[in-house]
Amino acid sequence: MSGLGIALIGALIVVVLLVMFVVGGYNRLVALRNRYKNAYSQIDVQLKRRYDLIPNLVETAKGYLKHERGTLEAVITARNAASSASARAVANPGDPAAMRELSSAETALTGTLSRLFALSEAYPDLKANTTMMRLMEELTSTENKVAFARQAYNDSVMTYNTQREVFPSNIIAGVFNFGPAELFVIESPEQKEAPKVQF
């Protein structure tokens, strides 16, 4: 075999290895992107459950909180805004603007729910209402599930972002337009904890 033949075989081997490396890196980034999108879908399931509970909670409280109409309307408005923001985030969970909007809307919703819970403390009949107690317990449970799902999502985003930023994966990420994913961050201290329900 001539020197030219050996050089061609060597070049072919290098090209095959390079292609395998690029394909492997690309597939790893795709898998990590799909993992964080799946993790966000778990958040979405819990947020939808939360959004479905809120109108029932408000409806139950309406009879008792006749003089607190502004708070009840604020809860519904915040719920609708958070639901809309969640729908935009579902379309592209890695979009920084959508995730910031969702985080902000969730912060506002948590604040209005906290006001509703504080008001319910002033109405003993409402506190004793079994439907209200059950709904508040379900909402608290859902808040905890959202927190766990958010943690899993943020872990997946961190793994994806790390992989797309390290060398040589950053070259593959740049060539194939793998953009950074946004964490689902907590903007205010009151959202760090689930709303407190005391009876």
LORO-133339 format. One record per atom (N, C-alpha, C): residue in three letters; y, z, x. Coordinates in steps of 0.05 Angstrom, whole numbers, padded with zeros to 5 digits, always signed. Layout:
% residues N
alaYZX/...
This chain:
% residues 199
met-00023+00000+00017/met+00000+00000+00000/met+00025+00000+00018/ser+00043-00016+00011/ser+00067-00019+00027/ser+00087+00004+00023/gly+00106+00006+00040/gly+00127+00027+00038/gly+00144+00023+00013/leu+00148-00002+00005/leu+00163-00008-00020/leu+00148+00002-00044/gly+00121-00002-00045/gly+00105+00007-00067/gly+00105+00037-00070/ile+00104+00051-00047/ile+00104+00081-00047/ile+00132+00090-00057/ala+00153+00077-00048/ala+00180+00084-00057/ala+00183+00080-00087/leu+00172+00058-00098/leu+00174+00053-00127/leu+00158+00074-00142/ile+00135+00081-00133/ile+00119+00102-00146/ile+00133+00128-00145/gly+00144+00135-00122/gly+00160+00160-00119/gly+00184+00160-00138/ala+00198+00137-00140/ala+00221+00136-00158/ala+00212+00138-00187/leu+00190+00126-00194/leu+00180+00127-00221/leu+00172+00156-00228/ile+00160+00170-00210/ile+00153+00198-00214/ile+00178+00215-00218/val+00198+00210-00202/val+00223+00225-00205/val+00236+00219-00232/val+00236+00194-00240/val+00248+00187-00266/val+00232+00200-00289/val+00205+00200-00288/val+00189+00212-00309/val+00194+00242-00310/leu+00195+00255-00287/leu+00201+00284-00286/leu+00229+00290-00298/leu+00248+00273-00291/leu+00275+00277-00301/leu+00276+00274-00332/val+00263+00253-00342/val+00261+00249-00371/val+00248+00273-00384/met+00226+00282-00373/met+00211+00305-00384/met+00230+00330-00384/phe+00245+00333-00363/phe+00263+00356-00361/phe+00285+00354-00383/val+00297+00331-00386/val+00318+00327-00407/val+00306+00331-00435/val+00283+00319-00440/val+00270+00323-00466/val+00264+00352-00472/gly+00253+00366-00452/gly+00247+00394-00455/gly+00272+00411-00460/gly+00294+00406-00446/gly+00319+00420-00450/gly+00331+00414-00477/tyr+00330+00389-00485/tyr+00340+00381-00511/tyr+00324+00395-00534/asn+00298+00395-00531/asn+00281+00407-00552/asn+00285+00437-00553/arg+00290+00450-00531/arg+00295+00479-00530/arg+00321+00485-00545/leu+00342+00469-00540/leu+00368+00473-00554/leu+00365+00469-00584/val+00350+00448-00591/val+00345+00443-00620/val+00331+00467-00633/ala+00310+00477-00619/ala+00295+00500-00630/ala+00313+00524-00633/leu+00330+00530-00613/leu+00348+00553-00615/leu+00369+00549-00636/arg+00379+00525-00640/arg+00399+00520-00661/arg+00386+00524-00688/asn+00361+00514-00692/asn+00347+00518-00717/asn+00341+00548-00722/arg+00336+00563-00701/arg+00331+00591-00704/arg+00355+00606-00714/tyr+00379+00600-00703/tyr+00403+00614-00713/tyr+00410+00605-00741/lys+00405+00580-00748/lys+00410+00571-00775/lys+00391+00585-00795/asn+00366+00588-00787/asn+00347+00603-00804/asn+00356+00632-00807/ala+00365+00644-00785/ala+00374+00671-00786/ala+00397+00674-00805/tyr+00415+00654-00805/tyr+00438+00655-00824/tyr+00428+00653-00853/ser+00407+00637-00857/ser+00397+00634-00885/ser+00387+00661-00895/gln+00377+00678-00878/gln+00369+00705-00887/gln+00393+00721-00895/ile+00416+00718-00881/ile+00440+00731-00890/ile+00449+00721-00917/asp+00447+00694-00920/asp+00456+00681-00945/asp+00440+00692-00969/val+00414+00696-00965/val+00397+00706-00987/val+00408+00733-00996/gln+00413+00751-00977/gln+00423+00778-00983/gln+00451+00777-00995/leu+00468+00759-00984/leu+00495+00757-00995/leu+00495+00748-01024/lys+00478+00728-01030/lys+00475+00719-01058/lys+00466+00741-01076/arg+00447+00757-01067/arg+00438+00780-01083/arg+00461+00799-01087/arg+00477+00804-01067/arg+00500+00822-01069/arg+00520+00810-01089/tyr+00526+00784-01087/tyr+00545+00772-01105/tyr+00535+00773-01134/asp+00509+00771-01138/asp+00498+00773-01165/asp+00499+00801-01177/leu+00497+00821-01160/leu+00499+00849-01169/leu+00527+00857-01177/ile+00547+00846-01164/ile+00574+00855-01168/ile+00584+00851-01197/pro+00580+00828-01210/pro+00590+00826-01238/pro+00576+00846-01256/asn+00551+00852-01252/asn+00537+00872-01268/asn+00549+00900-01264/leu+00556+00906-01239/leu+00569+00931-01232/leu+00596+00933-01246/val+00612+00912-01244/val+00638+00912-01257/val+00636+00914-01287/glu+00617+00900-01299/glu+00613+00900-01328/glu+00606+00928-01337/thr+00589+00942-01322/thr+00581+00969-01329/thr+00604+00988-01327/ala+00621+00984-01306/ala+00644+01002-01302/ala+00666+00996-01321/lys+00668+00972-01333/lys+00690+00965-01350/lys+00695+00984-01373/gly+00674+00993-01386/gly+00677+01011-01408/gly+00689+01037-01401/tyr+00684+01046-01377/tyr+00693+01072-01368/tyr+00721+01070-01354/leu+00726+01048-01342/leu+00751+01045-01326/leu+00771+01027-01340/lys+00777+01033-01365/lys+00795+01016-01380/lys+00823+01015-01368/his+00831+01037-01355/his+00858+01038-01344/his+00859+01028-01315/glu+00836+01018-01305/glu+00834+01010-01277/glu+00828+00979-01276/arg+00839+00965-01294/arg+00834+00936-01297/arg+00840+00921-01270/gly+00862+00928-01257/gly+00870+00915-01232/gly+00848+00917-01211/thr+00835+00940-01208/thr+00814+00943-01189/thr+00790+00926-01196/leu+00783+00926-01221/leu+00760+00910-01230/leu+00765+00880-01225/glu+00789+00871-01231/glu+00796+00843-01226/glu+00797+00837-01196/ala+00806+00856-01180/ala+00806+00852-01151/ala+00778+00849-01140/val+00759+00865-01151/val+00731+00863-01142/val+00720+00835-01148/ile+00725+00826-01173/ile+00715+00799-01181/ile+00728+00777-01164/thr+00754+00779-01159/thr+00768+00759-01143/thr+00757+00759-01114/ala+00753+00782-01103/ala+00742+00784-01076/ala+00714+00774-01075/arg+00698+00779-01095/arg+00671+00770-01097/arg+00670+00739-01098/asn+00687+00727-01114/asn+00688+00698-01116/asn+00697+00685-01090/ala+00716+00697-01076/ala+00726+00687-01050/ala+00704+00689-01029/ala+00689+00711-01029/ala+00667+00714-01010/ala+00645+00695-01016/ser+00639+00691-01041/ser+00618+00672-01049/ser+00625+00643-01040/ser+00650+00635-01044/ser+00660+00609-01035/ser+00658+00606-01005/ala+00666+00627-00991/ala+00665+00626-00961/ala+00636+00625-00952/ser+00619+00639-00966/ser+00590+00638-00959/ser+00579+00610-00962/ala+00587+00597-00984/ala+00578+00569-00989/ala+00586+00550-00966/arg+00611+00554-00956/arg+00620+00537-00934/arg+00605+00544-00908/ala+00598+00569-00904/ala+00584+00578-00880/ala+00555+00568-00881/val+00543+00566-00905/val+00516+00556-00907/val+00514+00527-00898/ala+00535+00512-00904/ala+00535+00484-00896/ala+00533+00480-00866/asn+00545+00498-00851/asn+00544+00497-00822/asn+00549+00525-00810/pro+00527+00540-00807/pro+00530+00568-00798/pro+00542+00571-00770/gly+00541+00550-00754/gly+00552+00552-00728/gly+00582+00546-00726/asp+00594+00537-00749/asp+00622+00530-00749/asp+00639+00555-00746/pro+00655+00556-00725/pro+00672+00580-00721/pro+00691+00586-00744/ala+00704+00565-00755/ala+00723+00570-00777/ala+00709+00581-00802/ala+00686+00570-00808/ala+00671+00579-00832/ala+00662+00608-00829/met+00653+00615-00805/met+00643+00642-00800/met+00666+00662-00800/arg+00689+00654-00789/arg+00712+00672-00790/arg+00722+00677-00819/glu+00722+00655-00834/glu+00730+00657-00862/glu+00711+00675-00878/leu+00685+00672-00873/leu+00665+00689-00886/leu+00669+00718-00878/ser+00673+00723-00853/ser+00677+00750-00843/ser+00701+00763-00856/ser+00723+00748-00858/ser+00747+00758-00870/ser+00743+00764-00900/ala+00729+00745-00914/ala+00724+00749-00943/ala+00706+00773-00948/glu+00686+00776-00931/glu+00668+00799-00934/glu+00683+00825-00929/thr+00701+00826-00910/thr+00717+00849-00905/thr+00734+00857-00930/ala+00746+00837-00942/ala+00762+00841-00966/ala+00744+00851-00989/leu+00721+00840-00992/leu+00702+00848-01013/leu+00693+00877-01009/thr+00687+00883-00985/thr+00678+00911-00979/thr+00700+00931-00985/gly+00725+00923-00979/gly+00748+00941-00985/gly+00751+00945-01015/thr+00749+00924-01031/thr+00753+00927-01060/thr+00729+00942-01072/leu+00705+00938-01062/leu+00682+00954-01072/leu+00686+00983-01065/ser+00696+00989-01042/ser+00701+01017-01034/ser+00720+01030-01054/arg+00741+01015-01062/arg+00761+01026-01081/arg+00747+01031-01108/leu+00729+01012-01116/leu+00715+01016-01141/leu+00697+01041-01140/phe+00683+01044-01118/phe+00666+01067-01115/phe+00682+01093-01115/ala+00705+01093-01102/ala+00722+01116-01102/ala+00732+01123-01130/leu+00739+01102-01145/leu+00748+01106-01173/leu+00725+01118-01190/ser+00701+01108-01185/ser+00679+01118-01202/ser+00674+01148-01198/glu+00682+01158-01175/glu+00680+01187-01170/glu+00697+01203-01190/ala+00719+01191-01199/ala+00737+01206-01217/ala+00728+01205-01246/tyr+00707+01191-01252/tyr+00697+01188-01279/tyr+00668+01199-01281/pro+00664+01224-01288/pro+00638+01236-01288/pro+00618+01221-01306/asp+00627+01211-01329/asp+00609+01196-01346/asp+00599+01171-01332/leu+00616+01158-01317/leu+00608+01133-01303/leu+00589+01141-01281/lys+00594+01162-01266/lys+00576+01171-01245/lys+00549+01177-01256/ala+00547+01188-01280/ala+00522+01195-01292/ala+00507+01172-01305/asn+00520+01150-01309/asn+00508+01127-01322/asn+00485+01116-01305/thr+00461+01115-01316/thr+00438+01107-01301/thr+00439+01078-01292/thr+00451+01061-01308/thr+00454+01033-01300/thr+00472+01031-01275/met+00494+01045-01277/met+00513+01045-01254/met+00500+01056-01229/met+00485+01078-01232/met+00472+01090-01209/met+00452+01070-01197/arg+00437+01057-01214/arg+00417+01038-01204/arg+00430+01014-01190/leu+00452+01004-01202/leu+00466+00981-01190/leu+00478+00989-01163/met+00489+01013-01161/met+00501+01022-01136/met+00480+01026-01114/glu+00457+01036-01122/glu+00434+01039-01103/glu+00425+01011-01093/glu+00422+00992-01112/glu+00414+00965-01104/glu+00435+00953-01086/leu+00460+00957-01092/leu+00481+00946-01075/leu+00481+00958-01047/thr+00477+00984-01045/thr+00475+00997-01019/thr+00451+00987-01004/ser+00428+00984-01017/ser+00404+00973-01004/ser+00410+00944-00994/thr+00423+00929-01010/thr+00430+00901-01002/thr+00449+00901-00978/glu+00468+00919-00978/glu+00486+00921-00955/glu+00471+00926-00930/asn+00451+00944-00931/asn+00435+00949-00907/asn+00419+00925-00898/lys+00409+00910-00918/lys+00394+00885-00911/lys+00412+00864-00899/val+00437+00863-00909/val+00456+00844-00897/val+00462+00852-00868/ala+00465+00878-00863/ala+00470+00887-00836/ala+00447+00879-00817/phe+00422+00883-00826/phe+00400+00876-00809/phe+00398+00845-00805/ala+00403+00830-00826/ala+00403+00801-00824/ala+00425+00791-00806/arg+00449+00804-00807/arg+00471+00796-00791/arg+00465+00802-00761/gln+00451+00824-00756/gln+00443+00830-00728/gln+00424+00809-00718/ala+00404+00801-00734/ala+00385+00780-00725/ala+00399+00754-00721/tyr+00418+00747-00738/tyr+00434+00722-00735/tyr+00449+00723-00709/asn+00464+00745-00704/asn+00480+00747-00680/asn+00463+00746-00654/asp+00439+00757-00656/asp+00420+00756-00633/asp+00412+00727-00628/ser+00406+00712-00649/ser+00398+00684-00647/ser+00421+00667-00636/val+00445+00672-00646/val+00469+00658-00636/val+00473+00663-00606/met+00470+00688-00598/met+00475+00695-00570/met+00454+00681-00553/thr+00429+00680-00561/thr+00409+00666-00545/thr+00415+00636-00543/tyr+00423+00624-00566/tyr+00430+00596-00566/tyr+00454+00590-00548/asn+00475+00606-00551/asn+00500+00602-00535/asn+00494+00606-00505/thr+00478+00625-00499/thr+00470+00630-00471/thr+00455+00606-00460/gln+00436+00596-00475/gln+00420+00573-00466/gln+00438+00548-00462/arg+00457+00544-00480/arg+00473+00519-00478/arg+00495+00522-00456/glu+00499+00546-00446/glu+00519+00550-00425/glu+00508+00552-00397/val+00482+00557-00394/val+00471+00560-00367/val+00464+00532-00356/phe+00466+00531-00329/phe+00459+00506-00315/phe+00429+00504-00313/pro+00417+00482-00317/pro+00427+00456-00323/pro+00427+00449-00353/ser+00421+00468-00370/ser+00421+00463-00399/ser+00449+00455-00408/asn+00470+00465-00395/asn+00497+00459-00403/asn+00503+00429-00401/ile+00490+00416-00382/ile+00493+00386-00380/ile+00481+00372-00404/ile+00457+00381-00411/ile+00443+00369-00434/ile+00459+00375-00460/ala+00468+00400-00462/ala+00484+00408-00486/ala+00509+00391-00488/gly+00522+00386-00466/gly+00546+00369-00466/gly+00541+00340-00473/val+00520+00329-00462/val+00513+00301-00467/val+00506+00297-00496/phe+00491+00316-00508/phe+00481+00313-00535/phe+00498+00329-00556/asn+00522+00337-00548/asn+00541+00351-00566/asn+00531+00375-00580/phe+00518+00393-00565/phe+00510+00419-00576/phe+00533+00438-00573/gly+00549+00442-00595/gly+00572+00459-00593/gly+00564+00488-00595/pro+00584+00506-00588/pro+00578+00535-00590/pro+00575+00543-00619/ala+00560+00564-00623/ala+00557+00576-00650/ala+00574+00601-00651/glu+00584+00608-00675/glu+00601+00631-00678/glu+00585+00655-00687/leu+00590+00678-00675/leu+00578+00703-00684/leu+00590+00711-00711/phe+00575+00726-00727/phe+00584+00737-00752/phe+00594+00765-00745/val+00620+00766-00738/val+00632+00791-00728/val+00644+00807-00750/ile+00646+00833-00745/ile+00659+00851-00764/ile+00688+00854-00756/glu+00706+00848-00775/glu+00734+00848-00768/glu+00748+00875-00772/ser+00736+00892-00788/ser+00750+00918-00793/ser+00729+00941-00792/pro+00738+00964-00784/pro+00719+00987-00781/pro+00706+00994-00808/glu+00720+00990-00831/glu+00707+00998-00856/glu+00683+00981-00863/gln+00680+00957-00851/gln+00657+00940-00857/gln+00633+00947-00840/lys+00637+00964-00820/lys+00615+00971-00803/lys+00594+00987-00817/glu+00601+01000-00839/glu+00583+01016-00854/glu+00581+01005-00882/ala+00557+01009-00894/ala+00554+01002-00922/ala+00571+01020-00939/pro+00581+01011-00962/pro+00597+01028-00979/pro+00581+01054-00985/lys+00594+01076-00984/lys+00581+01102-00989/lys+00580+01107-01019/val+00557+01114-01028/val+00553+01120-01056/val+00545+01149-01058/gln+00560+01165-01072/gln+00553+01193-01075/gln+00553+01201-01104/phe+00532+01214-01112/phe+00529+01224-01139/phe+00523+01253-01139/
